[in-house]
Amino acid sequence: MPPRARQPQDHKPKAVKNGGSFTFDHDGKTYRLPSAAKYAEKSEFSGGDFMDAVLKGDATAEMRMTMSVFEAAKDDIGDAYDALRSKPVNEFLQTVGEWMQASQVEPGK
């Protein structure tokens, strides 16, 4: 069987959960994010918005929740916030989504 062709995601460093925090690499530097769970409580996302995202499979509500949690973490994550914002949009969405999943903050989970 021939080797599998490398995919674009094979070239990207993987974000990993590490000791209750989440790390990702950007421009040769590793950044650490605390669990997103504590920021979910501080976000502007309401219980009703969460229910809409789960019950309706509402991608817009899910995206609003994700961005609200990320924004709530802004003051605590410092340079990591700026590093994430400077990533290309697909890498930004993937990394923030993985952070939310690693923190078990996601609709339907």
Backbone as a chain_set.jsonl record, in Angstrom:
{"seq": "MPPRARQPQDHKPKAVKNGGSFTFDHDGKTYRLPSAAKYAEKSEFSGGDFMDAVLKGDATAEMRMTMSVFEAAKDDIGDAYDALRSKPVNEFLQTVGEWMQASQVEPGK", "coords": {"N": [[0.852, -1.178, 0.0], [0.672, 2.174, -0.925], [2.248, 5.037, 0.651], [0.254, 7.386, 2.482], [-0.733, 10.453, 1.057], [0.529, 13.546, 2.159], [-1.416, 15.819, 4.007], [-2.687, 19.24, 4.271], [-3.21, 19.747, 7.012], [-1.389, 18.083, 8.233], [0.947, 19.451, 8.345], [0.733, 21.382, 10.214], [1.336, 22.443, 13.563], [-0.016, 20.599, 16.247], [-2.534, 21.547, 18.499], [-2.588, 20.977, 21.947], [-3.935, 19.471, 24.911], [-2.82, 20.132, 28.146], [-2.127, 19.38, 31.288], [-4.523, 20.556, 32.373], [-4.526, 22.917, 31.05], [-4.362, 24.454, 27.803], [-2.408, 24.261, 24.926], [-0.944, 25.971, 22.137], [0.802, 26.571, 19.086], [2.363, 29.385, 17.568], [3.962, 31.251, 15.158], [6.484, 30.166, 15.91], [6.41, 30.213, 18.685], [5.162, 28.936, 21.757], [1.989, 29.026, 23.174], [-0.078, 29.203, 26.07], [-3.302, 28.393, 27.157], [-5.743, 28.826, 29.669], [-8.358, 26.664, 30.967], [-11.303, 26.865, 29.025], [-13.709, 26.71, 30.264], [-14.169, 28.296, 32.585], [-14.497, 30.784, 31.464], [-16.746, 30.557, 29.976], [-18.795, 30.93, 31.756], [-18.494, 33.629, 32.254], [-19.063, 34.782, 29.879], [-21.124, 36.511, 27.431], [-23.036, 34.85, 26.561], [-26.108, 33.339, 26.823], [-28.119, 30.96, 28.739], [-30.355, 30.321, 27.216], [-29.418, 30.854, 24.628], [-27.511, 28.852, 24.448], [-29.18, 26.595, 24.605], [-30.598, 26.941, 22.185], [-28.521, 26.535, 20.345], [-27.9, 23.842, 20.804], [-30.399, 22.411, 20.575], [-31.415, 23.217, 18.1], [-29.351, 22.788, 16.418], [-27.891, 24.988, 15.71], [-25.619, 26.65, 13.986], [-24.845, 29.314, 13.927], [-25.458, 30.268, 16.497], [-23.734, 28.637, 17.934], [-21.255, 29.558, 17.006], [-21.391, 32.196, 17.942], [-21.357, 31.677, 20.7], [-18.795, 30.545, 20.994], [-17.108, 32.705, 20.188], [-17.866, 34.575, 22.103], [-16.988, 33.385, 24.477], [-14.229, 33.312, 23.952], [-13.703, 36.076, 23.798], [-14.353, 36.789, 26.425], [-12.2, 35.719, 27.755], [-10.12, 37.351, 27.113], [-8.697, 39.361, 28.746], [-7.256, 37.75, 30.484], [-5.622, 36.085, 28.97], [-3.767, 37.437, 27.522], [-0.956, 37.778, 25.473], [-1.523, 35.487, 24.021], [-4.09, 35.868, 23.108], [-3.752, 37.892, 21.176], [-2.014, 36.51, 19.454], [-3.658, 34.421, 18.54], [-5.64, 35.909, 17.211], [-4.158, 36.891, 15.098], [-3.736, 34.75, 13.458], [-4.402, 32.986, 10.344], [-7.824, 32.799, 9.257], [-8.953, 30.156, 9.126], [-7.142, 28.61, 10.655], [-7.355, 29.98, 13.064], [-10.087, 29.475, 13.75], [-10.005, 26.676, 13.953], [-8.137, 26.285, 16.056], [-9.281, 27.713, 18.247], [-11.68, 26.314, 18.4], [-10.721, 23.736, 19.097], [-9.659, 24.343, 21.587], [-12.013, 24.97, 22.995], [-13.283, 22.445, 22.85], [-11.416, 20.812, 24.194], [-11.72, 21.861, 26.681], [-14.166, 21.022, 27.264], [-16.369, 22.616, 26.592], [-18.838, 23.001, 24.705], [-21.601, 23.049, 22.521], [-23.941, 20.419, 22.75], [-22.317, 18.504, 23.885]], "CA": [[0.0, 0.0, 0.0], [1.514, 3.383, -0.976], [2.025, 5.939, 1.797], [-0.791, 8.403, 2.34], [-0.238, 11.791, 0.706], [0.421, 14.486, 3.278], [-2.496, 16.796, 3.922], [-2.278, 20.51, 4.882], [-3.245, 19.698, 8.47], [-0.221, 17.358, 8.703], [2.059, 20.384, 8.452], [0.46, 22.332, 11.286], [1.489, 21.891, 14.898], [-1.289, 20.29, 16.882], [-2.799, 22.098, 19.817], [-2.764, 19.855, 22.875], [-4.336, 19.736, 26.282], [-1.652, 19.846, 28.957], [-2.26, 19.706, 32.7], [-5.631, 21.46, 32.637], [-4.463, 24.07, 30.16], [-4.346, 24.119, 26.386], [-1.302, 24.961, 24.277], [-0.899, 26.032, 20.678], [2.002, 27.238, 18.582], [2.192, 30.423, 16.558], [5.218, 31.931, 14.83], [7.603, 29.605, 16.651], [6.242, 30.356, 20.131], [4.063, 28.159, 22.325], [1.114, 29.794, 24.062], [-0.895, 28.37, 26.952], [-4.61, 28.941, 27.509], [-6.429, 28.104, 30.741], [-9.609, 26.046, 30.538], [-12.337, 27.791, 28.558], [-14.92, 26.532, 31.065], [-14.422, 29.427, 33.486], [-14.884, 31.94, 30.676], [-18.118, 30.331, 29.508], [-19.666, 31.551, 32.762], [-18.328, 35.081, 32.175], [-19.408, 35.263, 28.543], [-22.449, 37.103, 27.255], [-23.879, 33.797, 26.012], [-27.099, 32.94, 27.834], [-28.591, 29.585, 28.715], [-31.249, 30.188, 26.066], [-28.593, 30.767, 23.425], [-26.924, 27.51, 24.467], [-30.256, 25.662, 24.24], [-30.838, 27.092, 20.751], [-27.419, 25.913, 19.616], [-28.002, 22.392, 20.943], [-31.661, 21.874, 20.085], [-31.651, 23.547, 16.698], [-28.141, 22.588, 15.63], [-27.703, 26.339, 15.194], [-24.195, 26.962, 13.853], [-24.639, 30.725, 14.259], [-25.43, 30.373, 17.959], [-22.505, 27.981, 18.392], [-20.151, 30.485, 16.723], [-21.527, 33.302, 18.9], [-20.898, 31.194, 21.997], [-17.342, 30.392, 20.93], [-16.48, 34.024, 20.163], [-18.157, 35.214, 23.386], [-16.066, 32.788, 25.462], [-12.891, 33.791, 23.609], [-13.637, 37.486, 24.186], [-14.367, 36.847, 27.893], [-10.874, 35.32, 28.224], [-9.146, 38.316, 26.582], [-7.84, 40.007, 29.74], [-6.428, 36.765, 31.174], [-4.738, 35.293, 28.114], [-2.719, 38.335, 27.036], [-0.339, 37.619, 24.16], [-2.174, 34.387, 23.307], [-5.255, 36.466, 22.434], [-3.25, 38.56, 19.975], [-1.474, 35.488, 18.55], [-4.793, 33.749, 17.897], [-6.29, 36.849, 16.281], [-3.317, 37.117, 13.922], [-3.709, 33.544, 12.632], [-5.39, 32.933, 9.26], [-9.137, 32.494, 9.832], [-9.177, 28.718, 9.313], [-6.337, 28.176, 11.804], [-7.983, 30.59, 14.243], [-11.296, 28.728, 14.086], [-9.622, 25.333, 14.375], [-7.477, 26.335, 17.361], [-10.258, 28.108, 19.263], [-12.6, 25.183, 18.535], [-10.038, 22.682, 19.846], [-9.582, 24.833, 22.97], [-13.345, 24.78, 23.567], [-13.524, 21.017, 22.998], [-10.544, 20.298, 25.255], [-12.275, 22.355, 27.94], [-15.52, 20.453, 27.321], [-17.34, 23.695, 26.455], [-19.35, 22.972, 23.343], [-22.98, 22.587, 22.446], [-24.198, 19.026, 22.421], [-21.356, 17.587, 24.522]], "C": [[0.898, 1.241, 0.0], [1.24, 4.268, 0.238], [0.971, 6.989, 1.465], [-0.145, 9.737, 2.002], [-0.447, 12.716, 1.898], [-0.666, 15.508, 2.988], [-2.036, 18.096, 4.584], [-2.255, 20.449, 6.408], [-2.055, 18.926, 9.045], [0.96, 18.288, 8.956], [1.891, 21.364, 9.606], [0.758, 21.69, 12.631], [0.116, 21.672, 15.522], [-1.377, 20.988, 18.237], [-3.085, 20.92, 20.736], [-3.222, 20.339, 24.228], [-3.174, 19.312, 27.16], [-1.894, 20.312, 30.386], [-3.365, 20.698, 33.005], [-5.593, 22.726, 31.804], [-4.303, 23.556, 28.738], [-3.215, 24.906, 25.743], [-1.482, 24.937, 22.765], [0.353, 26.798, 20.3], [1.618, 28.286, 17.547], [3.509, 31.155, 16.388], [6.383, 31.478, 15.712], [7.513, 29.719, 18.162], [5.05, 29.522, 20.573], [3.307, 29.023, 23.318], [0.253, 28.823, 24.854], [-2.187, 29.112, 27.273], [-5.179, 28.157, 28.683], [-7.712, 27.488, 30.188], [-10.626, 27.107, 30.144], [-13.581, 27.739, 29.441], [-15.197, 27.733, 31.969], [-14.865, 30.676, 32.732], [-16.289, 31.791, 30.096], [-19.103, 30.988, 30.466], [-19.618, 33.069, 32.694], [-18.792, 35.653, 30.838], [-20.806, 35.847, 28.524], [-23.448, 36.084, 26.728], [-24.818, 33.294, 27.094], [-27.437, 31.455, 27.732], [-29.517, 29.33, 27.534], [-30.494, 30.077, 24.76], [-27.968, 29.375, 23.315], [-27.965, 26.474, 24.044], [-30.554, 25.73, 22.746], [-29.763, 26.375, 19.932], [-27.54, 24.393, 19.652], [-29.251, 21.855, 20.248], [-31.891, 22.111, 18.601], [-30.449, 23.242, 15.807], [-27.73, 23.891, 14.966], [-26.217, 26.709, 15.169], [-23.899, 28.413, 14.203], [-24.56, 30.912, 15.766], [-24.161, 29.738, 18.516], [-21.302, 28.902, 18.169], [-20.195, 31.676, 17.673], [-21.016, 32.883, 20.272], [-19.373, 31.116, 22.025], [-16.645, 31.747, 20.987], [-16.713, 34.772, 21.475], [-17.23, 34.692, 24.476], [-14.647, 33.29, 25.21], [-12.714, 35.246, 24.043], [-13.616, 37.642, 25.708], [-12.993, 36.506, 28.479], [-9.801, 36.363, 27.915], [-8.185, 38.867, 27.634], [-6.889, 39.032, 30.427], [-5.408, 36.079, 30.275], [-3.696, 36.124, 27.374], [-2.25, 38.111, 25.619], [-0.985, 36.499, 23.349], [-3.389, 34.899, 22.536], [-4.809, 37.1, 21.113], [-2.708, 37.55, 18.959], [-2.603, 34.77, 17.816], [-5.458, 34.651, 16.872], [-5.465, 37.073, 15.023], [-3.205, 35.885, 13.02], [-4.669, 33.699, 11.444], [-6.716, 32.392, 9.825], [-9.357, 31.0, 10.053], [-8.393, 28.169, 10.492], [-6.9, 28.737, 13.098], [-9.181, 29.762, 14.685], [-10.972, 27.329, 14.581], [-9.045, 25.352, 15.786], [-8.457, 26.703, 18.464], [-11.272, 26.98, 19.484], [-11.996, 24.041, 19.33], [-9.904, 23.066, 21.317], [-10.922, 24.613, 23.679], [-13.623, 23.297, 23.817], [-12.686, 20.426, 24.124], [-11.048, 20.715, 26.635], [-13.684, 21.836, 28.188], [-16.582, 21.553, 27.382], [-17.763, 23.705, 25.003], [-20.776, 22.481, 23.357], [-23.049, 21.111, 22.091], [-23.235, 18.047, 23.049], [-21.595, 17.523, 25.997]], "O": [[1.793, 1.35, 0.838], [0.139, 4.254, 0.788], [0.827, 7.415, 0.319], [0.87, 10.109, 2.591], [-1.482, 12.665, 2.562], [-0.808, 15.991, 1.864], [-1.096, 18.075, 5.378], [-1.374, 21.038, 7.034], [-1.735, 19.088, 10.222], [1.874, 17.941, 9.705], [2.823, 22.098, 9.934], [0.464, 20.511, 12.827], [-0.797, 22.477, 15.338], [-0.419, 21.011, 19.009], [-3.757, 19.969, 20.336], [-2.938, 21.464, 24.639], [-2.597, 18.246, 26.948], [-1.869, 21.512, 30.661], [-3.169, 21.6, 33.819], [-6.529, 23.524, 31.846], [-4.129, 22.358, 28.513], [-3.08, 26.103, 25.994], [-2.08, 24.023, 22.198], [0.893, 27.571, 21.092], [0.686, 28.105, 16.764], [4.1, 31.624, 17.361], [7.165, 32.295, 16.196], [8.46, 29.353, 18.858], [4.055, 29.412, 19.857], [3.898, 29.666, 24.186], [-0.1, 27.75, 24.365], [-2.174, 30.295, 27.615], [-5.101, 26.928, 28.688], [-8.098, 27.772, 29.054], [-10.793, 28.114, 30.833], [-14.421, 28.636, 29.372], [-16.349, 28.144, 32.103], [-15.538, 31.535, 33.301], [-16.941, 32.782, 29.767], [-20.121, 31.537, 30.043], [-20.595, 33.733, 33.04], [-18.9, 36.87, 30.684], [-21.573, 35.697, 29.475], [-24.601, 36.431, 26.473], [-24.373, 32.87, 28.161], [-27.082, 30.788, 26.76], [-29.478, 28.262, 26.924], [-30.873, 29.303, 23.881], [-27.905, 28.795, 22.231], [-27.683, 25.59, 23.236], [-30.742, 24.696, 22.106], [-30.065, 25.696, 18.951], [-27.308, 23.728, 18.642], [-29.162, 20.944, 19.425], [-32.501, 21.282, 17.926], [-30.513, 23.415, 14.59], [-27.282, 23.907, 13.819], [-25.633, 27.04, 16.201], [-22.824, 28.718, 14.719], [-23.693, 31.633, 16.259], [-23.579, 30.253, 19.47], [-20.434, 29.016, 19.035], [-19.155, 32.119, 18.16], [-20.318, 33.65, 20.934], [-18.741, 31.573, 22.978], [-15.695, 31.923, 21.751], [-15.844, 35.526, 21.915], [-16.742, 35.462, 25.303], [-13.941, 33.654, 26.15], [-11.675, 35.601, 24.599], [-12.938, 38.527, 26.228], [-12.66, 36.953, 29.577], [-8.681, 36.257, 28.415], [-6.972, 38.839, 27.427], [-5.828, 39.438, 30.903], [-4.42, 35.54, 30.774], [-2.841, 35.576, 26.679], [-3.025, 38.231, 24.671], [-0.994, 36.554, 22.119], [-3.682, 34.42, 21.44], [-5.415, 36.869, 20.067], [-2.911, 37.705, 17.755], [-2.515, 34.537, 16.61], [-5.803, 34.201, 15.779], [-6.021, 37.413, 13.979], [-2.638, 35.97, 11.931], [-5.639, 34.453, 11.526], [-6.708, 31.609, 10.774], [-9.903, 30.616, 11.087], [-8.911, 27.351, 11.253], [-6.92, 28.049, 14.119], [-9.285, 29.387, 15.853], [-11.594, 26.845, 15.526], [-9.42, 24.529, 16.621], [-8.463, 26.064, 19.517], [-11.677, 26.72, 20.617], [-12.68, 23.434, 20.155], [-10.021, 22.211, 22.196], [-10.966, 24.133, 24.812], [-14.14, 22.932, 24.873], [-13.185, 19.629, 24.918], [-10.833, 20.017, 27.627], [-14.315, 22.166, 29.193], [-17.563, 21.446, 28.118], [-17.124, 24.342, 24.165], [-21.12, 21.587, 24.13], [-22.306, 20.624, 21.239], [-23.323, 16.851, 22.772], [-20.888, 16.806, 26.706]]}, "num_chains": 1, "name": "protein.A"}
